[in-house]
């Protein structure tokens, strides 16, 4: 387990924006015979990158073992067992580099579905990802994160059905599975209710807490209760992101009828640029959706949170859509604006020159994910 005196870790999910030549998994279509072994070769390069950038937490792609649980492609079903030696070596390297790993399956993995077949398939997905962590020989800090799932018009029944799904999970899944509060359906109070009846560990998501807290729970007290769901000696982790604040750009088709009528732009609609009479597409500007993740983390917001969480020990998965680049920006920001918080992550004045070099490199241009993250609410 993690040394309690070890600085807190910062991590990011899946895609390495700073190295567009890196892949987080074998992306070949099934006809080309993709394999977990090939994925591990790709992610091995990411471990080296993380070590070089002094980043010590990473979320593996939920597609690391491509098609491993596809019901119609049995030729892929044994790939996790076939990769035992490679998984063991990969886990040993992650431990040697002090890199904490996790999975976060997609929103289609649901333990509380009314459809028993979907629940069974979801348990298979969770079992496959948990098995990979087991074969990596990682300790209990390597987890598989999930949400409660859908409401299905009955919140109480859906919460209870999640517990029934949990009880169907094999032991190695229950060892790894952790439950996160979400931003649209199940609040921190909901997952605490489930924890009290199952003992499942909890992941506190900061942005989700502010998006969905109808019970008006106190943040510090709630965070402490989430931390207490983890056993002694196993360091909790949390998720943090800042909400998007910029206008959203939405591309819309312009029909022939709209062009002919001269009404390509509706009254009150704001477009990014003037729309020509013969245009077939327009870019409409709309206000932000607060469940969306910002590209970068607001350092003042994060510093305020970390000061509110003074005395609590946890690692932080940063879910900015600029991924690793958001951390390369956040670390010098913390040193500049909140050195007391930076110190908790092992960032000190002597690191300033190296961090400034990383920050300056961002001015050459950065990218951000266009797709919604697995952890990002969609209305």
C-alpha positions as CSV (number, residue, x, y, z in Angstrom):
1,X,0.0,0.0,0.0
2,X,1.0,3.6,-0.4
3,X,3.4,5.1,2.2
4,X,1.2,7.5,4.2
5,X,4.0,10.1,4.0
6,X,4.1,9.9,0.2
7,X,3.0,13.2,-1.5
8,X,-0.5,13.1,-3.0
9,X,-0.6,11.9,-6.6
10,X,-2.1,13.7,-9.6
11,X,-3.4,11.8,-12.6
12,X,-5.4,12.0,-15.8
13,X,-7.5,9.6,-17.9
14,X,-6.6,7.6,-21.0
15,X,-5.6,9.9,-23.9
16,X,-2.1,11.5,-23.8
17,X,-2.7,14.9,-25.5
18,X,0.9,15.9,-25.2
19,X,2.0,13.0,-27.4
20,X,-0.5,12.6,-30.2
21,X,1.6,9.7,-31.6
22,X,0.7,7.6,-28.5
23,X,-2.3,5.3,-28.5
24,X,-4.0,4.1,-25.3
25,X,-5.0,0.8,-26.8
26,X,-4.9,-1.4,-29.9
27,X,-7.5,0.4,-32.1
28,X,-7.6,-2.0,-35.0
29,X,-11.0,-3.3,-36.0
30,X,-11.9,-6.9,-35.1
31,X,-11.1,-8.1,-38.6
32,X,-7.4,-7.2,-38.1
33,X,-7.2,-9.3,-34.9
34,X,-6.4,-6.7,-32.2
35,X,-5.1,-7.9,-28.9
36,X,-4.5,-6.9,-25.3
37,X,-0.8,-7.7,-25.8
38,X,-0.6,-5.1,-28.5
39,X,-2.4,-2.6,-26.2
40,X,0.1,-3.2,-23.4
41,X,2.9,-2.4,-25.8
42,X,1.2,0.9,-26.6
43,X,0.5,1.8,-22.9
44,X,4.1,0.8,-21.9
45,X,5.2,3.9,-23.7
46,X,2.7,5.9,-21.7
47,X,4.2,4.7,-18.5
48,X,7.6,6.0,-19.6
49,X,6.0,9.3,-20.5
50,X,4.3,9.5,-17.1
51,X,7.6,8.8,-15.3
52,X,9.4,11.4,-17.3
53,X,6.8,14.0,-16.5
54,X,6.7,13.0,-12.8
55,X,3.0,12.0,-13.0
56,X,2.0,9.1,-10.9
57,X,-1.6,8.2,-11.6
58,X,-3.3,7.1,-14.9
59,X,-6.7,5.7,-16.0
60,X,-6.4,2.9,-18.5
61,X,-8.7,2.7,-21.5
62,X,-11.8,0.6,-20.9
63,X,-10.9,-0.8,-24.4
64,X,-7.5,-2.0,-23.4
65,X,-8.6,-5.6,-24.1
66,X,-10.4,-5.0,-27.5
67,X,-13.6,-7.1,-28.0
68,X,-12.7,-9.3,-24.9
69,X,-16.4,-9.3,-23.9
70,X,-18.1,-9.0,-27.3
71,X,-20.8,-11.6,-27.2
72,X,-20.5,-12.3,-30.9
73,X,-16.7,-12.6,-31.2
74,X,-15.7,-15.6,-29.0
75,X,-12.2,-15.6,-30.6
76,X,-11.3,-12.7,-28.3
77,X,-12.7,-14.0,-25.1
78,X,-9.5,-15.6,-23.8
79,X,-7.2,-12.7,-24.5
80,X,-6.8,-11.6,-20.9
81,X,-5.7,-15.1,-19.8
82,X,-3.5,-15.3,-22.9
83,X,-1.7,-12.1,-21.8
84,X,-1.0,-13.2,-18.2
85,X,2.8,-12.8,-18.5
86,X,2.5,-9.4,-20.2
87,X,0.0,-8.1,-17.6
88,X,2.3,-9.3,-14.8
89,X,5.3,-7.5,-16.4
90,X,3.2,-4.3,-17.0
91,X,2.0,-4.3,-13.4
92,X,5.5,-4.7,-12.1
93,X,6.7,-1.8,-14.2
94,X,3.8,0.4,-12.9
95,X,4.7,-0.5,-9.3
96,X,8.4,0.2,-9.9
97,X,7.5,3.6,-11.3
98,X,5.0,4.3,-8.5
99,X,2.1,4.8,-11.0
100,X,-1.4,4.1,-9.7
101,X,-3.7,2.6,-12.3
102,X,-7.5,2.3,-12.6
103,X,-10.3,1.6,-15.0
104,X,-13.6,3.5,-15.6
105,X,-16.0,1.4,-17.8
106,X,-18.3,3.2,-20.1
107,X,-21.8,4.5,-19.2
108,X,-23.2,1.4,-20.9
109,X,-21.9,-0.8,-18.0
110,X,-24.9,-0.9,-15.6
111,X,-25.4,-3.0,-12.5
112,X,-28.9,-1.6,-12.0
113,X,-30.4,-2.2,-15.4
114,X,-34.0,-3.7,-15.4
115,X,-32.7,-5.9,-18.2
116,X,-31.1,-8.9,-16.6
117,X,-29.2,-9.6,-19.7
118,X,-27.6,-6.2,-19.7
119,X,-26.7,-6.6,-16.0
120,X,-25.0,-9.9,-16.8
121,X,-23.1,-8.4,-19.7
122,X,-22.0,-5.5,-17.4
123,X,-20.7,-7.9,-14.8
124,X,-18.7,-9.6,-17.5
125,X,-17.1,-6.3,-18.5
126,X,-16.3,-5.4,-14.8
127,X,-14.9,-8.9,-14.3
128,X,-12.6,-8.6,-17.3
129,X,-11.2,-5.3,-16.2
130,X,-10.8,-6.4,-12.6
131,X,-9.1,-9.6,-13.9
132,X,-6.5,-7.4,-15.7
133,X,-5.7,-5.6,-12.5
134,X,-5.5,-8.9,-10.6
135,X,-3.1,-10.3,-13.2
136,X,-1.0,-7.1,-12.9
137,X,-0.7,-8.1,-9.3
138,X,-1.7,-4.6,-8.2
139,X,-2.9,-3.8,-4.7
140,X,-6.3,-2.6,-3.6
141,X,-5.6,1.0,-4.7
142,X,-6.0,-0.1,-8.3
143,X,-9.8,0.1,-8.8
144,X,-12.6,-0.1,-11.3
145,X,-14.9,3.0,-11.0
146,X,-18.6,2.8,-11.8
147,X,-21.8,4.9,-11.4
148,X,-25.1,3.7,-10.0
149,X,-26.7,3.9,-13.5
150,X,-30.2,4.8,-14.7
151,X,-33.2,6.0,-12.6
152,X,-35.7,4.1,-14.8
153,X,-38.6,6.2,-13.3
154,X,-38.0,4.8,-9.8
155,X,-35.0,6.0,-7.8
156,X,-35.5,3.7,-4.8
157,X,-36.0,0.6,-6.9
158,X,-32.9,1.5,-9.0
159,X,-30.7,1.9,-6.0
160,X,-31.9,-1.4,-4.6
161,X,-31.3,-3.0,-8.0
162,X,-27.7,-1.8,-7.9
163,X,-27.2,-3.7,-4.7
164,X,-28.7,-6.8,-6.3
165,X,-26.2,-6.4,-9.2
166,X,-23.3,-6.0,-6.7
167,X,-24.3,-9.2,-5.0
168,X,-24.1,-11.1,-8.3
169,X,-20.5,-9.9,-8.9
170,X,-17.7,-12.3,-8.3
171,X,-15.3,-11.7,-5.4
172,X,-12.5,-10.2,-7.5
173,X,-14.9,-7.6,-8.9
174,X,-16.2,-6.6,-5.5
175,X,-12.5,-6.3,-4.4
176,X,-11.9,-3.7,-7.1
177,X,-15.2,-2.0,-7.7
178,X,-15.8,1.6,-6.3
179,X,-18.9,3.7,-6.7
180,X,-18.9,7.4,-7.7
181,X,-21.6,10.1,-7.1
182,X,-22.8,11.5,-10.5
183,X,-24.0,14.8,-11.8
184,X,-27.5,14.0,-13.1
185,X,-29.1,11.1,-11.3
186,X,-27.5,9.7,-8.1
187,X,-26.1,12.1,-5.6
188,X,-23.5,11.7,-2.9
189,X,-26.3,10.9,-0.5
190,X,-27.5,8.1,-2.8
191,X,-24.1,6.4,-3.0
192,X,-23.6,6.8,0.8
193,X,-26.9,4.9,1.2
194,X,-25.6,2.1,-1.0
195,X,-22.3,2.0,0.8
196,X,-24.0,1.6,4.1
197,X,-25.7,-1.6,2.7
198,X,-22.9,-3.1,0.8
199,X,-19.5,-1.7,2.1
200,X,-18.6,-0.7,-1.5
201,X,-15.8,2.0,-1.5
202,X,-16.8,5.5,-2.7
203,X,-15.2,7.9,-5.1
204,X,-16.0,11.6,-4.4
205,X,-16.4,13.7,-7.6
206,X,-16.1,17.4,-6.8
207,X,-17.9,18.8,-9.9
208,X,-20.6,16.2,-9.6
209,X,-21.2,17.2,-6.0
210,X,-22.0,20.7,-6.9
211,X,-24.1,19.7,-9.9
212,X,-26.3,17.3,-7.9
213,X,-26.7,17.7,-4.1
214,X,-30.5,18.1,-3.4
215,X,-29.9,16.9,0.1
216,X,-27.6,19.9,0.7
217,X,-24.9,17.8,2.3
218,X,-21.9,19.7,3.6
219,X,-18.9,19.2,1.3
220,X,-16.2,18.6,3.9
221,X,-18.3,16.3,6.0
222,X,-19.3,14.3,2.9
223,X,-15.7,14.1,1.7
224,X,-14.8,12.7,5.1
225,X,-17.5,10.1,4.9
226,X,-16.3,9.0,1.4
227,X,-12.7,8.7,2.7
228,X,-13.9,6.6,5.6
229,X,-15.4,4.0,3.1
230,X,-11.8,3.0,2.3
231,X,-10.0,0.5,4.5
232,X,-7.1,1.4,6.7
233,X,-3.9,1.6,4.7
234,X,-5.6,1.9,1.3
235,X,-5.3,5.5,0.0
236,X,-8.6,6.8,-1.4
237,X,-8.8,8.8,-4.6
238,X,-11.2,11.4,-5.8
239,X,-12.1,13.1,-9.1
240,X,-11.8,16.8,-9.8
241,X,-12.7,19.0,-12.7
242,X,-13.8,22.5,-13.4
243,X,-17.0,23.2,-15.3
244,X,-16.8,24.5,-18.9
245,X,-17.5,28.3,-19.0
246,X,-17.1,29.1,-22.7
247,X,-19.8,29.1,-25.3
248,X,-20.5,25.8,-27.0
249,X,-20.2,25.5,-30.8
250,X,-22.9,23.4,-32.3
251,X,-22.9,22.7,-36.0
252,X,-26.3,22.4,-37.6
253,X,-27.4,21.6,-41.2
254,X,-29.3,24.2,-43.2
255,X,-32.1,22.7,-45.2
256,X,-32.8,23.7,-48.8
257,X,-36.2,25.1,-47.6
258,X,-34.4,27.3,-45.0
259,X,-32.0,28.6,-47.6
260,X,-34.9,29.4,-50.0
261,X,-36.9,31.2,-47.4
262,X,-33.9,33.2,-46.2
263,X,-34.4,31.9,-42.6
264,X,-31.2,29.9,-42.2
265,X,-30.7,31.7,-38.9
266,X,-33.6,31.7,-36.5
267,X,-34.6,34.8,-34.5
268,X,-32.4,35.2,-31.4
269,X,-29.9,32.6,-32.6
270,X,-26.2,33.5,-32.3
271,X,-23.8,32.2,-34.8
272,X,-20.0,32.1,-34.8
273,X,-19.8,33.9,-38.1
274,X,-22.2,35.4,-40.6
275,X,-24.2,32.7,-42.5
276,X,-24.0,33.1,-46.3
277,X,-27.2,32.7,-48.4
278,X,-25.9,29.4,-50.0
279,X,-24.4,27.9,-46.8
280,X,-25.3,24.3,-46.0
281,X,-24.0,24.3,-42.4
282,X,-24.0,26.9,-39.6
283,X,-22.1,27.0,-36.3
284,X,-24.5,28.1,-33.5
285,X,-23.2,29.4,-30.2
286,X,-24.9,28.3,-27.1
287,X,-24.3,28.8,-23.3
288,X,-22.3,26.2,-21.4
289,X,-23.7,23.1,-19.8
290,X,-22.3,23.0,-16.2
291,X,-21.9,19.3,-16.2
292,X,-19.3,19.6,-19.0
293,X,-15.6,19.4,-18.1
294,X,-13.3,22.4,-18.8
295,X,-10.2,21.8,-20.8
296,X,-8.0,23.0,-17.9
297,X,-8.5,23.2,-14.1
298,X,-9.2,26.5,-12.5
299,X,-6.2,26.7,-10.0
300,X,-8.0,29.0,-7.6
301,X,-11.0,26.6,-7.4
302,X,-8.8,23.6,-6.9
303,X,-6.7,25.4,-4.2
304,X,-9.8,26.4,-2.3
305,X,-11.0,22.8,-2.4
306,X,-7.7,21.4,-1.2
307,X,-7.6,23.9,1.7
308,X,-11.1,22.9,2.6
309,X,-9.8,19.3,2.6
310,X,-6.8,20.0,4.8
311,X,-5.7,17.0,6.8
312,X,-7.4,14.5,4.4
313,X,-5.2,12.2,2.4
314,X,-6.2,11.1,-1.2
315,X,-4.9,11.0,-4.7
316,X,-6.7,13.2,-7.4
317,X,-7.7,12.1,-10.8
318,X,-7.9,15.4,-12.7
319,X,-10.6,15.2,-15.5
320,X,-9.8,18.3,-17.5
321,X,-10.4,17.5,-21.2
322,X,-6.8,18.6,-22.0
323,X,-5.7,15.5,-20.1
324,X,-2.0,15.5,-19.3
325,X,-1.7,19.0,-20.6
326,X,-4.1,20.3,-17.9
327,X,-1.7,18.9,-15.3
328,X,1.4,20.4,-17.0
329,X,-0.5,23.8,-16.6
330,X,-1.9,23.1,-13.1
331,X,1.4,22.3,-11.4
332,X,3.1,25.6,-12.1
333,X,-0.2,27.4,-11.3
334,X,-0.3,25.8,-7.9
335,X,3.3,26.7,-7.2
336,X,2.6,30.3,-8.3
337,X,-0.7,30.9,-6.6
338,X,-1.0,28.2,-3.8
339,X,2.4,26.9,-2.8
340,X,0.9,25.3,0.3
341,X,-1.3,23.2,-1.9
342,X,1.5,22.5,-4.3
343,X,3.6,21.1,-1.4
344,X,1.0,18.5,-0.7
345,X,1.6,17.1,-4.2
346,X,5.4,17.2,-3.7
347,X,5.8,20.4,-5.8
348,X,8.3,22.9,-4.4
349,X,10.2,26.0,-5.5
350,X,13.2,24.0,-6.8
351,X,10.8,22.5,-9.4
352,X,9.8,25.9,-10.8
353,X,12.3,25.9,-13.7
354,X,11.3,22.5,-15.0
355,X,7.6,23.2,-14.6
356,X,7.9,26.6,-16.3
357,X,9.5,24.8,-19.3
358,X,6.5,22.5,-19.5
359,X,4.1,25.4,-19.3
360,X,6.0,27.4,-21.9
361,X,5.8,24.4,-24.3
362,X,2.0,24.6,-24.1
363,X,2.1,27.9,-26.0
364,X,3.1,26.0,-29.1
365,X,-0.5,24.8,-29.2
366,X,-2.6,22.3,-27.3
367,X,-5.5,20.1,-28.1
368,X,-8.5,18.9,-26.1
369,X,-10.9,16.0,-26.4
370,X,-14.0,16.8,-28.5
371,X,-15.9,13.8,-27.3
372,X,-17.7,13.8,-23.9
373,X,-15.7,11.9,-21.2
374,X,-17.1,8.7,-19.7
375,X,-17.5,10.8,-16.5
376,X,-19.1,13.8,-18.1
377,X,-22.9,14.2,-17.8
378,X,-25.0,14.4,-20.9
379,X,-28.5,15.7,-20.7
